[in-house]
Amino acid sequence: MFPQKEEVFQPNYLCETFTADKNIALLLDAASELGDLSLVQCLVERGVDVNISNCNGSTALHYSCRWGHLSIVEYLTSLPQINYTKDSWGRTSIHFAAEFGQAHIVKYLVESCNHDINVEDKYGNTPLYMACICNHLPVVEYLTGQPNCNINSNNERHPLLAATDKEHLEIVKHLIESVGCDIIVREDGTVSTLLHKACYNGSLSIVEYLISKPQCDIEAKDNKGNQPLHYAACQGHKEIVSILGKKVSEDGLSKCMESAKQLAEPDIMELLKNCSEDRRSLVYACQSGNVNIMRHLVIDKHCDVNAKDRWSGYTPLHYACEKGHIEIVKILTNQPQCNIDAGTAYNDRPLHKAFLLNAI
């Protein structure tokens, strides 16, 4: 047994007491949980190999980076004999610091030790990738702020996909809004999009964020031909099904109902059916001029005012303009999400329909 904590911080006593093999173990302990700089210095001065590693290839420098002990990291990196080795998985010191959210250590290694921020472990994981999957936003912000940061990772998964898969919304926002990552990035092999992953995992906040972006393709298909809504339905994520079911095209909704009927629960299928019926009711209200039904569906039930007909590509606004229902047109165009420039299958805009009716 090691001495009690009050005795641990007596490096001279410990150095005199432990054998060489135990000194090696003590060096790793001192650099990790203990964070005892004086003990590390004492052991190094007594000849303990500063580059010695455990069975996983981890050294004192790795441990001090993982635990965020800057004073120990500064001391170890100042030694001429220090060797910036990799562990058994190919991880370097900066990998450890990034994985465990030690932003100050990452900053020191980059700015004072010239560490490569794009270094990869044996699986192609970069420090940025590790910070993204472990939800360490300050580390992500620092790394992506470096001009030489390579946002792509060679492990066949983009950091943005990883952050989405792990449901780290703030990192997803940072990578899209501050770094400029492409929202339509796809995973190699599965061809899954960010929305596929968010729907599968039931990440409501990420789904809502993604579909708020005009460049997000809510009907993108993966390598199995399935849309994001399919996975939300099969996994039983009712809120997401309710949201996407109102936004996908009639064709997309129909295909999802067909693909998911063997896997989804009955209540989910009922929800999809209701979405389909509400859509037909909205179209009928816009065609017939029933303002009350249209207002109820759009304002109370949040039906998508931009949902398109399966064959014609008409939106509710197209129908209202074509029939000359001015009151309905006003209500629809007052909705902030209403796309007044939506095109049909023949690229006709709502204004074209109004013009043909002499309703402009």
Secondary structure, 3 states (H helix, E strand, C coil): CCCCHHHHCCHHHHHHHCCHHHHHHHHHHHHHHHCCHHHHHHHHHCCCCCCCCCCCCCCHHHHHHHHCCHHHHHHHHHCCCCCCCCCCCCCCHHHHHHHCCCHHHHHHHHHHHCCCCCCCCCCCCCHHHHHHHCCCHHHHHHHHCCCCCCCCCCCCCCHHHHHHHCCCHHHHHHHHHHCCCCCCCCCCCCCCCHHHHHHHHCCHHHHHHHHCCCCCCCCCCCCCCCCHHHHHHHCCCHHHHHHHHCCCCHHHHHHHHHHHCCCCCHHHHHHHHHHHHHHHHHHHHHHHCCHHHHHHHHHHCCCCCCCCCCCCCCCHHHHHHHHCCHHHHHHHHCCCCCCCCCCCCCCCCHHHHHHHCCCC
